[in-house]
Each structure stands twice: as structure tokens, then as C-alpha cells.
Amino acid sequence: MKPRDVILGIDPGYGRCGWGVIEVLGNRLSAVECGVVETPSGQPLPERLVILFQELNEVIRRHAPTEVAIEELFFSKNVKTGIDVGQARGVTVLVCAQNGLKVAEYKPVEIKLAVTGYGAATKSQVQKMVQTLLNVRDLSARDDAFDALAVAICHAHSRNGLGRR
């Protein structure tokens, strides 16, 4: 029997960081769990980064992913926001590395293309395809969680079709 193949997808952020776990069996993908790490906007950034680290560490402990995929940062018009998101992304990569996980990175256009077949797809189109591909009936998940599931799907498709990154 093939060992459990689990991918953790992450949509990084310091206010809201989406995460999604999928299981891969051959060409079949199924959602395991998804969620959002939210940090209080009134807290200083270092305290928010600690919350992010602790919560993602717990997700990794609970689901024992074999692979992790993270969305690359896109250009931010607000330099301070871009730097803060970059720091949150660094914490995300750190928690994965400390757990012995390699991180694959994908640009937003790559994720949209892998999930919908169209690199300029809207958030709504991506969400609908994530629901279809993973047979997700519960629509209560936040956008960030669906984005993270899309990252995981992108990785599953990329490594199976084009080899590991």
C-alpha cells in the first residue's frame, strides 16, 4: 500500500494566513481540512508572527504533511504592507523548514492556470474549481482557505505532470 501523500498549501499573510490540506491518491485529490490563521490587528507585528508560527506548527503537527506549497508574494503598492507580508511569509517558510519539510513556491498566475486552466481567472472562478476538484460542499471556508487549497492543488498537478519543483 502506498504511504499517505499529504500536501499543505499556504496563502501567506500576517493578518490572515490561509492553509489547506489535501490528500493525494493517484490522480484523485481530496480535501482534508482548511482554515485561516487570524491575528489581532491591534497587536504588534512580532506578536502576530508568533501566533502565525504557533498555529501553523500545530497544523503541521496535526496533519503531518509530506509536502508544502506556498504562494509567492506579488508586488505590493504599499511598501510597509509588502514588508510585513514578507516577514509573515518568512515565518511560514521557517516553520516548514523546522519540521523538515521542503517548500515549493508558485506564482499566483501558475496557481490559477493549474486550477482553472486560465492564468487570469477571478477569485470566484478559482473557488468554484477548488470546490469541484475537491468535492467541497461546505462553503463556509474563507477565501484565504480556498486560496491555500488552490496552492495545494497546483502543487499536486505540477509535481505529477511536470515533475517535482
C-alpha positions as protocol buffer text, in pm:
chain_id: "A"
residue {
  index: 1
  type: MET
  ca { x: 0 y: 0 z: 0 }
}
residue {
  index: 2
  type: LYS
  ca { x: 129 y: 344 z: -91 }
}
residue {
  index: 3
  type: PRO
  ca { x: 211 y: 572 z: 205 }
}
residue {
  index: 4
  type: ARG
  ca { x: -16 y: 865 z: 278 }
}
residue {
  index: 5
  type: ASP
  ca { x: 62 y: 1157 z: 47 }
}
residue {
  index: 6
  type: VAL
  ca { x: -50 y: 1484 z: 204 }
}
residue {
  index: 7
  type: ILE
  ca { x: 8 y: 1836 z: 71 }
}
residue {
  index: 8
  type: LEU
  ca { x: -23 y: 2150 z: 280 }
}
residue {
  index: 9
  type: GLY
  ca { x: -97 y: 2462 z: 76 }
}
residue {
  index: 10
  type: ILE
  ca { x: -38 y: 2804 z: 229 }
}
residue {
  index: 11
  type: ASP
  ca { x: -159 y: 3150 z: 125 }
}
residue {
  index: 12
  type: PRO
  ca { x: 74 y: 3364 z: 340 }
}
residue {
  index: 13
  type: GLY
  ca { x: -26 y: 3676 z: 529 }
}
residue {
  index: 14
  type: TYR
  ca { x: 15 y: 3827 z: 874 }
}
residue {
  index: 15
  type: GLY
  ca { x: -347 y: 3933 z: 933 }
}
residue {
  index: 16
  type: ARG
  ca { x: -495 y: 3625 z: 770 }
}
residue {
  index: 17
  type: CYS
  ca { x: -291 y: 3327 z: 655 }
}
residue {
  index: 18
  type: GLY
  ca { x: -487 y: 3063 z: 469 }
}
residue {
  index: 19
  type: TRP
  ca { x: -395 y: 2697 z: 489 }
}
residue {
  index: 20
  type: GLY
  ca { x: -539 y: 2390 z: 324 }
}
residue {
  index: 21
  type: VAL
  ca { x: -453 y: 2022 z: 347 }
}
residue {
  index: 22
  type: ILE
  ca { x: -528 y: 1778 z: 68 }
}
residue {
  index: 23
  type: GLU
  ca { x: -464 y: 1407 z: 30 }
}
residue {
  index: 24
  type: VAL
  ca { x: -342 y: 1265 z: -299 }
}
residue {
  index: 25
  type: LEU
  ca { x: -411 y: 910 z: -408 }
}
residue {
  index: 26
  type: GLY
  ca { x: -307 y: 853 z: -767 }
}
residue {
  index: 27
  type: ASN
  ca { x: -491 y: 1120 z: -970 }
}
residue {
  index: 28
  type: ARG
  ca { x: -757 y: 1166 z: -702 }
}
residue {
  index: 29
  type: LEU
  ca { x: -741 y: 1468 z: -473 }
}
residue {
  index: 30
  type: SER
  ca { x: -948 y: 1512 z: -161 }
}
residue {
  index: 31
  type: ALA
  ca { x: -974 y: 1792 z: 92 }
}
residue {
  index: 32
  type: VAL
  ca { x: -874 y: 1700 z: 445 }
}
residue {
  index: 33
  type: GLU
  ca { x: -912 y: 2033 z: 625 }
}
residue {
  index: 34
  type: CYS
  ca { x: -862 y: 2402 z: 566 }
}
residue {
  index: 35
  type: GLY
  ca { x: -866 y: 2716 z: 772 }
}
residue {
  index: 36
  type: VAL
  ca { x: -727 y: 3060 z: 837 }
}
residue {
  index: 37
  type: VAL
  ca { x: -481 y: 3178 z: 1099 }
}
residue {
  index: 38
  type: GLU
  ca { x: -604 y: 3521 z: 1205 }
}
residue {
  index: 39
  type: THR
  ca { x: -403 y: 3761 z: 1417 }
}
residue {
  index: 40
  type: PRO
  ca { x: -542 y: 4061 z: 1605 }
}
residue {
  index: 41
  type: SER
  ca { x: -486 y: 4384 z: 1411 }
}
residue {
  index: 42
  type: GLY
  ca { x: -410 y: 4579 z: 1728 }
}
residue {
  index: 43
  type: GLN
  ca { x: -112 y: 4365 z: 1827 }
}
residue {
  index: 44
  type: PRO
  ca { x: 245 y: 4450 z: 1728 }
}
residue {
  index: 45
  type: LEU
  ca { x: 376 y: 4256 z: 1427 }
}
residue {
  index: 46
  type: PRO
  ca { x: 623 y: 4041 z: 1628 }
}
residue {
  index: 47
  type: GLU
  ca { x: 338 y: 3910 z: 1845 }
}
residue {
  index: 48
  type: ARG
  ca { x: 130 y: 3839 z: 1536 }
}
residue {
  index: 49
  type: LEU
  ca { x: 421 y: 3647 z: 1383 }
}
residue {
  index: 50
  type: VAL
  ca { x: 446 y: 3432 z: 1697 }
}
residue {
  index: 51
  type: ILE
  ca { x: 75 y: 3343 z: 1666 }
}
residue {
  index: 52
  type: LEU
  ca { x: 127 y: 3256 z: 1299 }
}
residue {
  index: 53
  type: PHE
  ca { x: 427 y: 3036 z: 1384 }
}
residue {
  index: 54
  type: GLN
  ca { x: 246 y: 2852 z: 1664 }
}
residue {
  index: 55
  type: GLU
  ca { x: -76 y: 2791 z: 1470 }
}
residue {
  index: 56
  type: LEU
  ca { x: 98 y: 2670 z: 1153 }
}
residue {
  index: 57
  type: ASN
  ca { x: 320 y: 2447 z: 1364 }
}
residue {
  index: 58
  type: GLU
  ca { x: 4 y: 2294 z: 1512 }
}
residue {
  index: 59
  type: VAL
  ca { x: -145 y: 2239 z: 1164 }
}
residue {
  index: 60
  type: ILE
  ca { x: 174 y: 2059 z: 1058 }
}
residue {
  index: 61
  type: ARG
  ca { x: 178 y: 1851 z: 1377 }
}
residue {
  index: 62
  type: ARG
  ca { x: -189 y: 1754 z: 1335 }
}
residue {
  index: 63
  type: HIS
  ca { x: -178 y: 1663 z: 964 }
}
residue {
  index: 64
  type: ALA
  ca { x: 185 y: 1550 z: 911 }
}
residue {
  index: 65
  type: PRO
  ca { x: 208 y: 1674 z: 551 }
}
residue {
  index: 66
  type: THR
  ca { x: 466 y: 1516 z: 324 }
}
residue {
  index: 67
  type: GLU
  ca { x: 493 y: 1828 z: 106 }
}
residue {
  index: 68
  type: VAL
  ca { x: 425 y: 2201 z: 138 }
}
residue {
  index: 69
  type: ALA
  ca { x: 344 y: 2457 z: -130 }
}
residue {
  index: 70
  type: ILE
  ca { x: 332 y: 2833 z: -73 }
}
residue {
  index: 71
  type: GLU
  ca { x: 207 y: 3114 z: -291 }
}
residue {
  index: 72
  type: GLU
  ca { x: 482 y: 3356 z: -390 }
}
residue {
  index: 73
  type: LEU
  ca { x: 437 y: 3719 z: -297 }
}
residue {
  index: 74
  type: PHE
  ca { x: 301 y: 3953 z: -558 }
}
residue {
  index: 75
  type: PHE
  ca { x: 411 y: 4315 z: -587 }
}
residue {
  index: 76
  type: SER
  ca { x: 254 y: 4535 z: -322 }
}
residue {
  index: 77
  type: LYS
  ca { x: 195 y: 4906 z: -382 }
}
residue {
  index: 78
  type: ASN
  ca { x: 221 y: 4969 z: -8 }
}
residue {
  index: 79
  type: VAL
  ca { x: 585 y: 4905 z: 83 }
}
residue {
  index: 80
  type: LYS
  ca { x: 516 y: 4861 z: 458 }
}
residue {
  index: 81
  type: THR
  ca { x: 242 y: 4605 z: 391 }
}
residue {
  index: 82
  type: GLY
  ca { x: 468 y: 4423 z: 146 }
}
residue {
  index: 83
  type: ILE
  ca { x: 749 y: 4404 z: 402 }
}
residue {
  index: 84
  type: ASP
  ca { x: 512 y: 4280 z: 675 }
}
residue {
  index: 85
  type: VAL
  ca { x: 367 y: 4012 z: 446 }
}
residue {
  index: 86
  type: GLY
  ca { x: 725 y: 3917 z: 352 }
}
residue {
  index: 87
  type: GLN
  ca { x: 807 y: 3869 z: 719 }
}
residue {
  index: 88
  type: ALA
  ca { x: 498 y: 3653 z: 767 }
}
residue {
  index: 89
  type: ARG
  ca { x: 600 y: 3450 z: 464 }
}
residue {
  index: 90
  type: GLY
  ca { x: 946 y: 3407 z: 617 }
}
residue {
  index: 91
  type: VAL
  ca { x: 790 y: 3272 z: 936 }
}
residue {
  index: 92
  type: THR
  ca { x: 582 y: 3033 z: 725 }
}
residue {
  index: 93
  type: VAL
  ca { x: 890 y: 2901 z: 545 }
}
residue {
  index: 94
  type: LEU
  ca { x: 1076 y: 2875 z: 878 }
}
residue {
  index: 95
  type: VAL
  ca { x: 807 y: 2665 z: 1047 }
}
residue {
  index: 96
  type: CYS
  ca { x: 806 y: 2430 z: 748 }
}
residue {
  index: 97
  type: ALA
  ca { x: 1187 y: 2401 z: 747 }
}
residue {
  index: 98
  type: GLN
  ca { x: 1196 y: 2336 z: 1122 }
}
residue {
  index: 99
  type: ASN
  ca { x: 957 y: 2048 z: 1063 }
}
residue {
  index: 100
  type: GLY
  ca { x: 1183 y: 1903 z: 793 }
}
residue {
  index: 101
  type: LEU
  ca { x: 953 y: 1996 z: 504 }
}
residue {
  index: 102
  type: LYS
  ca { x: 1069 y: 2125 z: 167 }
}
residue {
  index: 103
  type: VAL
  ca { x: 871 y: 2416 z: 31 }
}
residue {
  index: 104
  type: ALA
  ca { x: 761 y: 2453 z: -331 }
}
residue {
  index: 105
  type: GLU
  ca { x: 666 y: 2806 z: -439 }
}
residue {
  index: 106
  type: TYR
  ca { x: 416 y: 2910 z: -704 }
}
residue {
  index: 107
  type: LYS
  ca { x: 323 y: 3243 z: -860 }
}
residue {
  index: 108
  type: PRO
  ca { x: -46 y: 3342 z: -848 }
}
residue {
  index: 109
  type: VAL
  ca { x: -75 y: 3302 z: -1227 }
}
residue {
  index: 110
  type: GLU
  ca { x: 65 y: 2946 z: -1205 }
}
residue {
  index: 111
  type: ILE
  ca { x: -190 y: 2857 z: -938 }
}
residue {
  index: 112
  type: LYS
  ca { x: -482 y: 2997 z: -1137 }
}
residue {
  index: 113
  type: LEU
  ca { x: -363 y: 2818 z: -1450 }
}
residue {
  index: 114
  type: ALA
  ca { x: -323 y: 2484 z: -1270 }
}
residue {
  index: 115
  type: VAL
  ca { x: -666 y: 2505 z: -1106 }
}
residue {
  index: 116
  type: THR
  ca { x: -881 y: 2667 z: -1377 }
}
residue {
  index: 117
  type: GLY
  ca { x: -678 y: 2638 z: -1696 }
}
residue {
  index: 118
  type: TYR
  ca { x: -676 y: 3019 z: -1720 }
}
residue {
  index: 119
  type: GLY
  ca { x: -398 y: 3231 z: -1568 }
}
residue {
  index: 120
  type: ALA
  ca { x: -617 y: 3540 z: -1531 }
}
residue {
  index: 121
  type: ALA
  ca { x: -908 y: 3361 z: -1356 }
}
residue {
  index: 122
  type: THR
  ca { x: -1104 y: 3551 z: -1094 }
}
residue {
  index: 123
  type: LYS
  ca { x: -1115 y: 3454 z: -726 }
}
residue {
  index: 124
  type: SER
  ca { x: -1468 y: 3328 z: -779 }
}
residue {
  index: 125
  type: GLN
  ca { x: -1362 y: 3104 z: -1068 }
}
residue {
  index: 126
  type: VAL
  ca { x: -1073 y: 2962 z: -864 }
}
residue {
  index: 127
  type: GLN
  ca { x: -1303 y: 2897 z: -568 }
}
residue {
  index: 128
  type: LYS
  ca { x: -1560 y: 2717 z: -785 }
}
residue {
  index: 129
  type: MET
  ca { x: -1292 y: 2494 z: -939 }
}
residue {
  index: 130
  type: VAL
  ca { x: -1144 y: 2415 z: -597 }
}
residue {
  index: 131
  type: GLN
  ca { x: -1492 y: 2310 z: -483 }
}
residue {
  index: 132
  type: THR
  ca { x: -1534 y: 2095 z: -794 }
}
residue {
  index: 133
  type: LEU
  ca { x: -1188 y: 1935 z: -790 }
}
residue {
  index: 134
  type: LEU
  ca { x: -1201 y: 1853 z: -418 }
}
residue {
  index: 135
  type: ASN
  ca { x: -1575 y: 1789 z: -399 }
}
residue {
  index: 136
  type: VAL
  ca { x: -1608 y: 2050 z: -124 }
}
residue {
  index: 137
  type: ARG
  ca { x: -1968 y: 2103 z: -21 }
}
residue {
  index: 138
  type: ASP
  ca { x: -1906 y: 2320 z: 285 }
}
residue {
  index: 139
  type: LEU
  ca { x: -1885 y: 2676 z: 156 }
}
residue {
  index: 140
  type: SER
  ca { x: -1818 y: 2833 z: 495 }
}
residue {
  index: 141
  type: ALA
  ca { x: -1440 y: 2841 z: 446 }
}
residue {
  index: 142
  type: ARG
  ca { x: -1289 y: 3185 z: 396 }
}
residue {
  index: 143
  type: ASP
  ca { x: -1134 y: 3299 z: 68 }
}
residue {
  index: 144
  type: ASP
  ca { x: -783 y: 3262 z: 214 }
}
residue {
  index: 145
  type: ALA
  ca { x: -851 y: 2894 z: 292 }
}
residue {
  index: 146
  type: PHE
  ca { x: -977 y: 2830 z: -63 }
}
residue {
  index: 147
  type: ASP
  ca { x: -668 y: 3008 z: -197 }
}
residue {
  index: 148
  type: ALA
  ca { x: -450 y: 2776 z: 12 }
}
residue {
  index: 149
  type: LEU
  ca { x: -633 y: 2469 z: -121 }
}
residue {
  index: 150
  type: ALA
  ca { x: -570 y: 2605 z: -472 }
}
residue {
  index: 151
  type: VAL
  ca { x: -196 y: 2626 z: -393 }
}
residue {
  index: 152
  type: ALA
  ca { x: -201 y: 2261 z: -280 }
}
residue {
  index: 153
  type: ILE
  ca { x: -389 y: 2156 z: -597 }
}
residue {
  index: 154
  type: CYS
  ca { x: -137 y: 2346 z: -810 }
}
residue {
  index: 155
  type: HIS
  ca { x: 147 y: 2158 z: -643 }
}
residue {
  index: 156
  type: ALA
  ca { x: -24 y: 1822 z: -689 }
}
residue {
  index: 157
  type: HIS
  ca { x: -76 y: 1891 z: -1059 }
}
residue {
  index: 158
  type: SER
  ca { x: 273 y: 2034 z: -1111 }
}
residue {
  index: 159
  type: ARG
  ca { x: 462 y: 1752 z: -945 }
}
residue {
  index: 160
  type: ASN
  ca { x: 253 y: 1483 z: -1116 }
}
residue {
  index: 161
  type: GLY
  ca { x: 255 y: 1637 z: -1461 }
}
residue {
  index: 162
  type: LEU
  ca { x: 582 y: 1825 z: -1478 }
}
residue {
  index: 163
  type: GLY
  ca { x: 798 y: 1660 z: -1212 }
}
residue {
  index: 164
  type: ARG
  ca { x: 886 y: 1796 z: -872 }
}
residue {
  index: 165
  type: ARG
  ca { x: 997 y: 2156 z: -846 }
}
